[in-house]
Amino acid sequence: MEYDKDKVDEMVLALLFLTTFEDHRQLRAWKGMDWGAMDRLFEKGYIYDPKSKAKSVALTDEGAKRSEELFRKHFGEVE
């Protein structure tokens, strides 16, 4: 099936915002998303390498900012 991978990546990054938490001054999110999308987000510089035994992935500063922006854009304001 063909689909717009950039749109999928945008939605995955937006949804990562839902599960973000701070760990040792680093913003992390639970990584229960499609591995292809996670790899592309890593290649785009939004997250650090998701290939580890950790159940969460660290977001880069740019990724954390973009994740929140996309969440607000697609799902509304955060309370």
C-alpha positions in Angstrom: 0.0 0.0 0.0 1.3 3.5 -0.9 0.8 6.3 1.6 2.3 9.7 2.4 5.1 8.8 4.8 5.7 12.4 5.7 2.1 12.8 6.9 2.4 9.6 8.9 5.7 10.8 10.5 4.0 14.1 11.3 1.1 12.3 13.1 3.5 9.9 14.9 5.6 12.8 16.2 2.4 14.6 17.3 1.2 11.5 19.1 4.6 11.1 20.9 3.7 14.3 22.7 0.9 12.4 24.5 3.4 10.1 26.3 6.2 12.5 27.0 7.9 12.7 30.3 11.1 14.2 31.7 13.9 11.9 32.7 17.2 13.5 33.9 16.3 16.7 32.1 15.7 14.8 28.9 12.2 14.7 27.3 11.3 11.1 26.5 8.2 9.4 25.0 7.0 5.8 25.1 7.9 4.1 21.8 4.9 2.1 20.8 4.7 3.4 17.2 5.5 2.0 13.8 9.2 1.2 13.6 9.5 2.6 10.1 8.1 5.9 11.2 10.4 5.9 14.3 13.4 5.3 12.0 12.4 8.2 9.7 11.9 10.5 12.7 15.5 9.5 13.8 16.8 10.3 10.3 15.0 13.7 10.4 16.7 14.5 13.7 13.5 14.6 15.9 14.4 11.7 18.1 17.6 9.9 19.1 18.2 6.3 17.9 15.1 4.3 18.8 17.0 1.0 18.5 17.6 0.1 22.1 16.1 -2.1 24.9 14.6 1.0 26.5 10.8 1.3 26.3 11.1 5.0 25.6 12.9 7.2 23.2 14.6 10.5 23.8 13.4 13.5 21.8 15.9 16.0 20.5 15.2 19.7 21.4 13.9 20.3 17.9 11.8 17.1 18.1 10.3 18.0 21.5 9.3 21.5 20.2 7.9 20.1 16.9 6.0 17.3 18.7 4.1 19.8 20.8 3.5 22.1 17.9 2.0 19.3 15.8 -0.1 18.0 18.7 -1.6 21.5 19.2 -2.1 21.8 15.4 -3.9 18.5 15.0 -5.6 17.9 18.3 -6.1 21.3 20.0 -4.6 23.1 22.9 -3.1 21.3 25.9 -4.7 22.1 29.2 
